[in-house]
């Protein structure tokens, strides 16, 4: 990597204020833990006796729990210190890794999954914290760069997880994850508290008024269909690689690192693109890259092309920050947590339904979920660029 390329990555990170830098570091450490097992999670479920449909069930239950937390999370984010809510929500998720480590049947994973996704009650507070901390002209970059901490952690962790799989029992991965989750949560304690505005206006902003925000609702509908395509496919990429191309768990972990590298680098670059050009262009371009990644994955079995496809798949985790930066600016600051909770609930419906459908499609044919998602994202790329405002 050249000095210019290095600075192009470090510069946006250095531009974050102190609190967002701490959040970046916490995200980095959290996904050092999460990434140890994330890319082989579907394989682990199958090793514990689950089918492809059961994999879809686990993901759908996960996202159902997450979806049910968003509305109460938004109410809390507009009433209480957002830092405290973020810390408590992370603490709720910490024990999940230990539960995974002792499971002997895929159904025994459910309590850990429930705890992990119950912690999503803090996400409206997290997004409101980022949105309120960032300069308005740098909102997309603030979301993209702060959340890229998640990606940078996952660049390293799947490869570390691959090493652990090679030398130790898979359950040790979850024990290491538990320790990293603890450290990540402790770092959040050093952030500045952020109380929502208390001018009373947020009490007058109803959910109906939020849903009448036509521009924000248009962005949210675009996110719904984009997320549907993403979660129709992403849970089944590891199984697809294993079943069609014979890629083993260790190499899947390494490919996961490449996907995370794509998320990190593309996230910073697309965030800058959204601020310098426009957010709808950034979203449209991201969807186009995701379509290309699916096309490459379906069409070519050569390992170098698979590597390219996995790198481009990293763009799938950039779509959310682009949309949430846009709807944040379109939402009143005094009810930003409540607004995010509404939009995330709509998005959560896609998260919940898509993996369940994807599991049944995958049982019909491993290609099926990807063949459905490809035209959907390609069409959405064009529609988003032509229709979205703001």
N, C-alpha and C positions, 0 to 999 in steps of 0.2 A: 504494500500500500504506500503510495507517495505521500509526501508531506502535505500537499494540497488536498488530497483525498481525506487524509486524517483530520485536517483542520475543518474540512467541510462537514465532518461528523461531530467533532468536538465543539465547534462554534455554537450551534443551536443549544447544546446542553449547557454551556457556560452562560448563555443568555438567560437561563431560568433564574428566578429568584431563589432565595435560600430554602423556602418551604417546598417549592417544586423540585429542587435538587434533592432534598431529603426524600421526597416521594419517589423520585427517580431511583434513588439508591435502594429504597425499600422494595420497590417493584422488581429491581434487578435481583435482589437476594431471594425474594419470594419465588420468582420463577426459576432461580437456580434449583429450588426444591421441587416445584411443580413440574419442571421440564425433565427431571430425572425419570419420570414415569409417564408423562402425558402422551408421548407418541407411541408407546406400547400399551397404553391403557386398554384399547379394544382387544389386543392380543391377550392381555392379562385376564380380562373378563372371559374370553373364550377358553383359556387354560383352566379357569375355575368352573368350567362346565356350561358356560353360556353359548348360545347360538348367535348368529348375526342379528336376528330379531331381538334377542335378549340384550345385545349391545345397544340397539336402538332404544329399547325400553329403559335401560340405565340412563342414557343421555336424555331421553324425554322426561323421565322422573326428575333428573337433575334440573332441567330448565323449567319444569313446572314449579318446583320449589322456588327457584330464583324469581320466576315471574310473579309469584304470590307475595314476594317481599318488596317489590318496587314501590307500590302505592304507600304502604306504611313507612317505607324508607324515605320517600319523598316528603311525607308529612313531618317526620322526625328531622329531616335535613333543613326544614324551614322553621324549626322551633328551637333546636338545641345546637350546642357547639359541634360543628362538623368534624373537627379533629377527633373529638371523643368518640363520635359515632364510627369513624373510620377505624380507630384503634379497637373498639369493642367488636366490630364486625370481623376484623382479621383474627382476633383472639378466638372467636367462635369456630373458625375454620381450622385452627391449628391441630386439634386432636384427630381430625379426619385421617391423616396419614398413618397414625398408629392403628386405627381401626382397619385400614386396608392391609396393614402388615400381618394381622392375625386372621384374616378371612381364609376360610377353606372352601367356600362355595360362593358363587357370584352374588347370590342373594344377601350374603353377609356384608357385602360392600355398601348396601343401601343406607344403613345408619351413618356411615362416614360421608357418603354422598349427600345425605340430608343436611348434615352439619356444614359441609363445605359450601353448599349452595344457599343455605340459610344465611350465610355471611354476606350474600349479595344485597342484604338489606342496607348495607353501607354504601352501595354504589351510587345512588342519587347524591349522597353527601360528598362522595369522592369527586364526582363530575362537577357538582356545584362548587366545591372547594377549588378545583383547577380553574373553572370558568371565572370565578370571582377573584382569583389570585393573578390571573394573566392579564396582560395588556390587551385591550379589545382588538387592536390591529394585528396581534400575534396569537389570536385564539387558536387557530388551527395548528400552528407550530407548537404551542404550549401543550395541547392535547397529544399531538403526534409524538413530540419529543419525550414528554413525561411518560407516556404509555410505551415508548420504545424501550424504556428500562425493562419492561416485561420481556421484550424480545431479546435484548442483549443477554439477559440471564439465561434465556432458553437457547441461545447460540452455544453456550458452553455445556449446559446441563445434560442434554441428550447424549453427548459424547461421553461425559462422565458416567452417565447411567449405563451406557453400553459397556464401559470398562467394569462397572460393578456387576453387571449381568454376567460378564465373562469370568469373574473371579469369586463371586459370592452369591448367596441365595438372593432371589429377587426381593424378598421381604426387607432386606437391608436398605434397599432404595428408599422405601417408605420411612424407615427410621431416620435416615439422613435428611429426608425431606422435612420431617417433623422438627428437627433442630434448626434448619434454615428458616422455617416458618416462624419459629420463636424469635430469632434474631431480626427478621424482617419487621415483625410487629413491634419490637422494642424500639427500633429506629423511629417509628412514627410518633413516639412520645416526645420527640424533640421538635416537632413541628409547632408552629404558632397556632393558638386556638383561633377559630373563625366562627363567630356567632353570626347568624343570618340577620339581615336588616330587621329592625323591630319598630318600623314606623306604622305598623297596623295595616298597611295596604295589602299584605299577603292574605289577610283574612277575607278580603273582598274579591279575591281572584278565585273563582270556582273552577272545577274541572271542566265544566261546560265551556267556560270562557277560553280555557287553554285549548280545547278541541276546536274552537272556532278560529284559531290562529291558522289561517289557510296555508301560509307559506311553511310554517313548521310542520303541519300535518302532512303536506306534500313530501317533505324531506323524510318524515317518519315512515310513510308508505313505501318510499323508495328503499329505505333501510329494511323494512319488513320483507320485501321480495328478495333483496340482496342477501339478507340473513337466511332466508329460506333456502336459497341456492347453496350458500356456504355450508349450512348444517345438514343439508341433504347429502353432502359429499364428504366433508372433512372427517367425520367420525369413521368413515370407511376407507380412507386412504391407506392406513396401515394394513388392513385386511386385503385391500386390492393389490398392494405391492407384494404381499406374501402369497396370495392365491394365484395371481396371474403372472407375476414375474419372478416368483421364488425368492424374494428378498427376506432374509432372516431378521430376527428381532434386533440384533446388534447393528446391522446396516440400516434398519429402519430408524433406530436412535440417531445414527449419524446423519441420515437424510433429514431427520427432525431438526438437527442443528442448522442444516442448510436452509430449511424453511424459516427458522427463527432469524437467521442472518438476513434473509430477504425481508422479513417483517421489520427488523431494526433499520436497515439501510433505506428500504423503500418508504418506511414510515416517516423518517426525517425528511426525505426528499419530497414526498407527496405533501407533507405538512407545509413545507416551504412553498410548494406549488400552489396550494390552496390559498395561502396568504398573499402571494405575489400576483397570481392570476385570478382564479376564482374557485370557490368551493365546489360548484357543480362540475367544473372541468376536472378537478381532482378526483371527485367521486366517479365520474364517467371513465376516466383513465384507469382508475383502480379496478373497476368492473371489467374493463377490456383486458387488463393483465390477468385477472382471474380466469376469464374465458380462455385466454391463450394457454394458461397453465393446465386447464382441464383437457384442452385439445391435444397438447403435447403428451400428457399422461395417457390418454386413450390411444394415441396414434403410433407411439414409438416405444419399443421395449428396450432400446439401447440405454445403458446406464448413464452416459453423459446427458442424454435428453431427459431422463428421469431426474437427474440432478437439477437441470435447468427448470423443469416443471415444478419441482419441490421448492426451489428458490422463489419462483413467481407466486406460488401458493401462499407465501408469507403476506401477500397483499390482502388476504382475506381478513386479517385482524386489524387492518388499517381503516376499513370501511366504517366501523363504528365511530372512531375518533373524529373522522371527517364530518359525519352527520351530526354528532353531538356538539361539535364546535359551532356548526351552523345553527342548530336549534337553540343552543345556549344564547347566542346573540339575538335570536328572534324572540326570546322569552324574557319576561320581566324579571329583573334581578332579585326583587323581594320575594318571588315565588319560584325561583329557579329549581330548587329541589323538587317541588311538587310537579313542575313542568317535566323535568327529566323522568320522574317516576311514571308519568302517563305515557311518554314516548317509549320508555324502556319496557313497559308492560305490553304495548303493541308489538315491539320487537321480540319480546319474550315468547309471544304466541308462536312466532316463526321458529324460535329456538326449540320450543317444546314439540311442535308437530313434525318438523322436517326430519329429525333423526328417526322417529318412529316409522314414517313413510319410507325413509331411506333404507331401513333395515329390511323391510319387506321387498323393496325393489332389488336390493342386493341379493336376496335369496332367489329372486327370479333370474337375475343375471348380474354379475359384478359390474358390468358396464352401465347398467340401467340408471342408477342415481346420477351418474356423470352425464349421461346422454340427456337427461331431463334438465340438469342445471346449466349445461352449455348454452342452449338457445335462450334460456331465461336471462342469464347474465349479459349475453351479447345484446339482446333487445333492450334490457334495462339500461345498459351503458348509453345507448342512443337516446332513449326516452328521457333519462335523467338530464342529459346535456341540453335537450330541447325545451324541457318543461320547468325544471326547478328554478326557483328564484332565491335571491339572497346570497 
